[in-house]
Amino acid sequence: MIRLVSILACIAVGGGLGALAREGSMTLLNVFIGLPVFVSLSIVNVLGSLVIGIVFGHIELAYNRREHSRLDQLPIPGQYIASNHWPNNDPTVPAVDVFKRSAMLQATSALVITGFLGAYTTFSAFCLITVQLLEANHVIEALISVVGSVAVGLFAVWCGIHIGCRTAMRRAPKTSTD
């Protein structure tokens, strides 16, 4: 029960901060820089997509000690999976360390991915702005918004996962082959 409450607290804190960051980013891009709202939202969504890829790749490689990683399900180069810096069945790691790493993985994921980035990039705002553009007969702007957010967002997540995995590999302890 305590673990559930702490995970929910991480989501709540991250969500509040993510919503504030989104509003701040949108205001900066729209009001102060002068970009249209749909471009501002696309930039926020693509930036959030890049960051979610980085965070996912990094925490999965750095903290996941399970035998199978969620990275196994992605079509990414085997170098991330093959360079398993967390050896399976490592008898030198105490059970408490495994528990702490699992708790850290869950808390980090809840705070940053579900909470902060879930609130920072909102699909509902994207859909609302796109419908408003279409109703105002701004079809080209709506297409730019949709293609820009979705295609570039997918590419940003892909790049982010690779960046996250690379940063986790750089921080990984060197294993000897003795």
C-alpha positions in Angstrom: 0.0 0.0 0.0 2.8 2.4 0.8 4.5 1.7 -2.5 1.2 2.5 -4.4 0.8 5.7 -2.5 4.4 6.8 -3.2 3.9 5.9 -6.9 0.7 8.0 -7.0 2.5 10.8 -5.3 5.2 10.7 -7.9 2.6 10.9 -10.7 0.8 13.8 -9.0 4.0 15.8 -8.4 5.3 15.1 -11.9 1.9 15.8 -13.5 1.7 19.2 -11.8 5.2 20.2 -12.8 4.6 18.9 -16.4 1.4 20.9 -16.8 3.2 24.0 -15.5 6.1 23.4 -17.9 3.8 22.9 -20.8 1.9 26.1 -20.1 5.2 28.0 -19.7 6.7 26.5 -22.9 3.5 27.3 -24.9 3.4 30.9 -23.5 7.1 31.4 -24.3 6.8 30.1 -27.8 3.4 31.7 -28.7 3.3 35.0 -26.8 7.0 35.9 -26.5 8.5 34.4 -29.7 5.3 34.8 -31.7 4.9 31.3 -33.1 1.3 30.1 -34.0 -0.3 28.0 -31.3 -0.3 24.8 -33.4 3.5 25.2 -34.1 4.1 25.9 -30.4 2.2 22.8 -29.4 4.0 20.7 -32.0 7.3 21.9 -30.7 6.2 21.0 -27.1 5.0 17.5 -28.3 8.2 16.8 -30.2 10.4 17.9 -27.4 8.4 15.8 -24.9 8.7 12.9 -27.3 12.5 13.2 -27.4 12.8 13.5 -23.7 10.4 10.5 -23.1 12.6 8.4 -25.4 15.8 9.5 -23.6 14.3 8.8 -20.1 12.8 5.5 -21.1 16.0 4.2 -22.7 18.2 5.4 -19.9 16.2 4.1 -16.9 15.5 0.8 -18.7 19.2 0.2 -19.3 20.4 1.7 -16.0 17.8 0.4 -13.5 16.1 -2.7 -15.0 17.6 -5.8 -13.5 14.9 -8.2 -14.8 16.0 -10.9 -17.2 14.0 -9.3 -20.0 14.1 -5.6 -20.7 11.3 -3.6 -22.3 14.0 -2.6 -24.8 13.9 -6.2 -26.2 10.5 -5.3 -27.7 11.9 -2.4 -29.8 13.7 -2.7 -33.2 16.9 -1.1 -31.9 20.4 -2.3 -32.5 21.5 -5.3 -30.4 24.4 -3.4 -29.0 22.2 -2.1 -26.2 20.9 -5.5 -25.3 24.1 -7.4 -26.0 26.1 -5.2 -23.7 24.2 -6.4 -20.7 25.9 -4.6 -17.9 23.6 -6.1 -15.4 24.5 -9.8 -15.4 21.7 -12.2 -14.9 21.8 -14.3 -11.7 24.6 -12.1 -10.2 25.2 -13.7 -6.7 27.3 -10.7 -5.6 24.3 -8.3 -5.6 22.3 -8.4 -2.4 18.5 -8.7 -2.7 18.1 -5.3 -1.1 20.0 -3.7 -4.0 17.7 -5.4 -6.5 14.6 -4.1 -4.6 16.0 -0.6 -4.5 16.7 -0.6 -8.2 13.2 -1.9 -8.9 11.7 0.8 -6.7 13.9 3.4 -8.3 12.8 2.3 -11.8 9.1 2.5 -10.8 9.4 5.9 -9.0 11.4 7.4 -11.8 9.0 6.2 -14.4 6.0 7.4 -12.5 7.5 10.8 -11.8 9.1 11.6 -15.1 7.3 9.5 -17.8 3.7 9.1 -16.5 3.6 12.3 -14.4 5.8 15.1 -15.9 5.9 14.1 -19.6 2.3 12.8 -19.5 1.1 16.3 -18.5 3.7 18.1 -20.6 2.6 16.6 -23.9 -1.1 16.3 -24.2 -2.8 14.5 -27.0 -6.2 16.2 -26.1 -4.8 19.7 -26.6 -3.2 18.6 -29.9 -6.6 17.2 -31.1 -8.5 20.3 -30.0 -6.2 22.7 -31.8 -6.3 20.6 -34.9 -10.1 20.5 -34.9 -10.1 24.3 -34.4 -7.8 24.8 -37.3 -10.0 22.5 -39.5 -13.2 24.3 -38.5 -11.5 27.7 -39.4 -10.7 26.2 -42.8 -6.9 26.2 -42.1 -6.4 22.8 -43.6 -2.7 23.3 -44.5 -1.9 24.4 -40.9 -3.9 21.4 -39.6 -1.9 19.0 -41.8 1.4 20.6 -40.8 0.3 20.2 -37.1 -0.7 16.6 -37.5 2.3 15.5 -39.6 4.7 17.6 -37.6 3.6 16.3 -34.2 3.1 12.7 -35.2 5.9 11.9 -37.6 8.5 14.1 -36.0 7.4 13.0 -32.6 7.9 9.3 -33.5 11.3 10.1 -34.9 12.1 12.1 -31.7 11.1 9.1 -29.5 13.3 6.8 -31.6 16.3 9.2 -31.3 15.6 9.6 -27.6 15.7 5.9 -26.9 19.1 5.6 -28.5 20.4 8.6 -26.6 19.0 7.3 -23.4 20.6 3.9 -23.9 23.9 5.4 -24.8 24.0 7.6 -21.7 23.1 4.6 -19.6 25.9 2.5 -21.2 28.5 5.3 -20.5 27.6 5.3 -16.9 27.5 1.5 -16.6 30.3 -0.1 -14.5 33.0 -1.8 -16.6 32.7 -5.5 -16.3 35.8 -7.6 -16.4 36.0 -10.9 -18.3 38.2 -12.6 -15.7 
